[in-house]
Amino acid sequence: MIPTPMKLSLAPNWWPADRNAQQQWLEHAGASPAQRLYLGESVCALRDRMAPRTLLALAETLNSMGKQVILSSLSLVASDKDLALLNSLGQQDQFAIEANDMAAVALAHERGLPFVAGSGLNIYNLEGIRWLLSLGMIGYQPPLEMAAETLSILMAQCEQAGLRQQFELELMAYGSPPLAVSARCASARVAGRNRQRCEKSCQHTGAQLASTLEGQPILRLNGVQIHGHAPIDLLGDLNALRQLGIDWLRLDLGPAPDWDWLPTLQQALQESHPGVTAPQPGIQHFWQRQAGDVALFGD
């Protein structure tokens, strides 16, 4: 049997941007070959983002265009404003949500909403997947540091337990990896402010680079979220991803997205090409193990 080609999904636009840049991102996303789009605020409830009613109307429009829309939740629910933004996702019943915090899992279960378990939930084992399925999970994103061998074993366990067909497997294949999230805001701190009086400093400065003492960029400061500077890049070995049974390849195109290469990637998936080269190649062996261990992909 010929396996179903992997499909493309776009991570939510988690980078700080003014309204014009946000609108441009949405227009490009709608015209892109990505079949699944994650929409909504996943980083900070204080940012200047579209109102929930506007977001829902946009989701309906994109859905009518043939896009599968998932509404993203915050990566950390730590204040009344965060909770209010999360609750707004539960005021609709048309779209699944991306649960990036256990509070979002609780809301989805309470409201009867299907959800994709984000990688930040840190689900590593069969019993965790079984539990989330009982709560309404329809998609699973492995933690970023999970090695290919570990993921393969976990999916085999799910197959043996009769669970594998109950969810779709989505892996971040390209993009700046979100490494940590905090109730405090690094962008506000750099500007000499605190989070509650940040004056949306991240939207004025963009995602700032943090470098080593030698001047080598290593991190991106994205408000309360910290990303690796160099992107994950698993696109050079698509066959390894196919062997793992990946359903969705998740992409983050960065603060200055290049949309032109996505049709080439989509064609490579449809024609089962062994791999593609991104315009800005990243770390192919992202979580490199010690000698004798297994890298995420490759030798």
C-alpha positions in Angstrom: 0.0 0.0 0.0 1.3 3.4 -1.0 1.6 5.6 2.2 -0.4 8.8 2.3 1.9 11.8 1.6 2.9 13.9 4.6 1.0 17.3 4.8 2.2 20.7 5.7 1.1 22.7 8.7 2.1 26.2 9.7 2.8 27.0 13.3 1.0 30.1 14.7 2.8 33.4 14.0 4.3 33.6 17.4 6.7 36.4 16.4 6.1 40.0 17.6 4.7 42.1 14.7 2.6 45.1 14.0 -0.9 44.7 12.5 0.3 45.3 8.9 2.9 42.5 9.2 0.3 40.2 10.9 -2.1 40.8 8.0 0.6 40.1 5.4 1.4 36.8 7.2 -2.2 35.8 7.2 -2.6 36.6 3.5 0.5 34.5 2.6 -0.6 31.7 4.9 -4.0 31.5 3.2 -2.3 31.4 -0.3 0.3 28.9 0.8 0.2 25.1 0.0 0.0 24.4 3.8 -3.2 22.4 4.4 -3.3 23.2 8.2 -3.0 26.6 9.7 -2.6 27.4 13.4 -4.1 30.8 14.3 -4.2 32.8 17.4 -1.9 34.1 20.2 0.3 31.5 21.7 2.9 33.6 23.5 1.5 36.6 25.4 -2.0 37.9 26.0 -0.7 41.5 26.2 0.3 41.6 22.6 -1.6 43.5 19.9 -3.5 40.7 18.2 -6.9 40.4 16.6 -10.0 40.1 18.7 -11.4 36.6 19.2 -14.5 37.4 17.1 -12.3 38.7 14.2 -10.1 35.6 14.6 -13.1 33.3 14.4 -14.4 35.0 11.3 -11.0 34.7 9.6 -10.9 31.0 10.6 -14.2 30.5 9.0 -13.0 32.2 5.8 -9.9 30.1 5.6 -11.9 26.9 6.3 -14.1 27.7 3.4 -11.0 27.9 1.2 -10.1 24.3 2.1 -7.7 25.0 5.0 -7.9 23.1 8.2 -7.7 25.6 11.0 -6.6 25.0 14.5 -6.9 27.7 17.2 -3.8 27.9 19.3 -3.7 28.5 23.1 -1.1 30.2 25.1 2.0 28.3 26.1 1.6 29.4 29.7 -1.6 30.5 31.4 -0.4 32.6 34.4 -2.8 35.5 34.8 -6.4 36.6 34.6 -5.8 38.0 31.1 -4.2 34.7 30.0 -7.2 32.8 31.4 -9.7 35.2 29.7 -7.9 34.7 26.3 -8.0 30.9 26.9 -11.7 31.0 27.7 -12.4 32.8 24.5 -11.3 29.6 22.6 -14.0 27.7 24.4 -16.8 30.1 23.3 -16.8 28.4 19.9 -17.4 24.8 18.8 -16.3 24.9 15.1 -12.6 24.4 15.4 -10.2 22.2 17.3 -7.6 23.9 19.5 -3.9 23.4 20.0 -3.4 22.8 23.7 -0.1 24.2 24.7 -0.8 24.2 28.5 -2.6 21.8 30.7 -5.2 24.5 31.4 -6.1 24.3 27.7 -6.5 20.5 27.9 -8.9 21.0 30.8 -10.9 23.6 28.9 -11.1 21.5 25.8 -12.3 18.5 27.7 -14.8 20.5 29.6 -16.2 22.1 26.5 -16.1 18.9 24.4 -13.5 20.4 21.9 -11.1 18.2 20.1 -7.5 19.3 20.6 -4.0 18.8 19.3 -1.5 18.2 22.2 1.3 20.7 21.7 4.9 19.7 22.2 5.1 21.9 25.3 2.9 19.4 27.2 5.9 17.1 27.3 4.1 13.8 26.7 6.7 11.1 26.5 4.9 7.8 27.0 2.1 5.5 26.1 0.0 6.1 29.2 0.2 9.9 28.7 -1.1 9.5 25.2 -3.8 7.1 26.3 -4.9 9.6 29.0 -5.0 12.6 26.6 -7.0 10.5 24.1 -9.6 9.9 26.8 -9.9 13.7 27.1 -10.4 14.4 23.4 -6.9 14.5 21.8 -6.9 14.2 18.0 -3.3 15.1 17.4 0.1 14.7 19.1 3.2 16.8 18.8 6.2 15.1 20.4 8.5 17.1 22.7 11.2 18.7 20.6 14.0 16.8 22.3 12.5 13.4 21.6 14.9 11.3 19.5 13.7 9.5 16.4 14.4 6.1 18.0 12.3 7.0 21.0 9.5 8.3 18.9 9.5 5.1 16.8 9.3 3.0 19.9 6.4 5.1 21.3 4.5 4.9 18.0 5.0 1.1 17.9 3.6 0.9 21.4 0.6 2.9 20.4 0.1 0.6 17.4 0.2 -2.5 19.6 -2.2 -0.9 22.1 -4.7 -0.1 19.2 -4.3 3.7 19.7 -2.2 4.8 16.8 -5.2 5.3 14.4 -6.9 7.6 17.0 -4.6 10.5 16.5 -2.4 12.2 13.9 1.4 12.7 14.5 2.8 16.1 13.9 6.5 17.0 14.1 8.2 20.3 13.9 10.4 19.8 10.8 11.6 23.3 10.2 11.8 26.5 12.3 13.2 28.3 15.3 12.6 25.9 18.2 10.7 27.3 21.2 12.9 26.2 24.1 11.4 27.8 27.2 8.5 29.9 28.4 8.3 32.1 31.5 5.8 34.2 33.5 8.5 36.9 33.2 9.2 38.7 29.9 12.8 38.9 28.6 11.9 41.5 26.0 10.4 43.8 28.7 13.5 43.2 31.0 15.9 44.3 28.2 13.9 47.5 27.8 14.0 48.2 31.5 10.4 47.4 32.2 8.4 44.6 33.8 5.8 42.5 32.0 2.7 44.3 33.4 4.1 47.7 32.2 5.9 46.4 29.1 4.3 48.9 26.7 4.5 46.1 24.2 8.2 46.5 23.9 8.6 43.3 21.9 6.5 44.7 19.1 8.7 47.7 18.8 12.0 45.8 18.9 11.0 42.5 17.3 12.6 39.2 18.4 16.0 40.2 19.7 19.1 38.0 19.4 21.1 36.9 22.4 24.7 36.0 21.7 27.6 34.1 23.4 30.6 36.0 24.8 32.3 35.2 21.5 29.5 37.1 19.7 27.8 34.1 18.2 24.0 34.3 18.1 22.4 31.5 20.1 18.9 32.5 21.3 16.0 34.7 20.1 14.1 36.7 22.8 10.5 36.5 21.9 8.7 38.1 24.9 8.1 35.4 27.5 9.2 32.7 25.1 12.8 31.9 24.2 13.7 30.3 20.9 16.9 28.8 19.5 18.5 31.1 16.9 19.4 28.3 14.4 16.3 26.6 13.0 15.5 22.9 13.3 15.9 21.5 9.8 14.7 17.9 9.3 13.8 18.4 5.6 16.9 16.9 4.2 15.8 13.3 5.1 12.1 13.1 4.3 12.3 9.4 4.0 13.2 9.1 7.7 10.1 11.1 8.6 8.0 8.9 6.4 9.3 5.8 8.1 8.3 7.3 11.5 4.7 7.7 10.2 4.6 11.5 10.4 1.2 12.8 9.3 2.0 16.5 9.5 5.2 18.5 9.0 5.1 21.6 11.1 6.9 24.7 9.8 7.8 28.0 11.4 9.1 30.5 8.8 10.7 32.9 11.3 10.3 36.6 11.9 11.0 37.4 8.3 9.2 34.6 6.4 10.2 33.4 3.0 7.1 31.9 1.4 8.4 31.2 -2.1 10.0 27.7 -1.4 6.9 26.1 0.1 5.4 24.9 -3.3 8.8 23.1 -3.9 8.5 21.4 -0.5 4.8 20.5 -1.2 5.8 19.0 -4.5 8.6 17.0 -2.8 6.1 15.5 -0.4 3.6 14.6 -3.1 6.3 12.9 -5.2 8.1 11.2 -2.3 11.4 13.0 -2.9 14.1 12.0 -0.4 14.6 15.6 0.8 14.7 19.3 0.1 17.0 22.2 1.0 15.5 25.1 2.8 16.6 28.7 1.9 18.2 29.0 5.3 19.5 25.5 6.2 19.4 24.8 9.9 20.5 22.2 12.4 19.9 18.8 10.8 20.8 16.8 13.9 19.0 19.0 16.3 19.3 17.2 19.6 22.6 15.6 19.1 23.3 12.8 21.5 26.6 11.7 23.0 28.7 9.1 21.3 26.8 5.8 21.0 23.4 7.5 21.4 20.9 8.3 18.6 20.6 11.8 17.1 17.2 13.0 16.2 17.8 12.0 12.6 20.7 10.8 10.6 23.9 8.9 11.5 
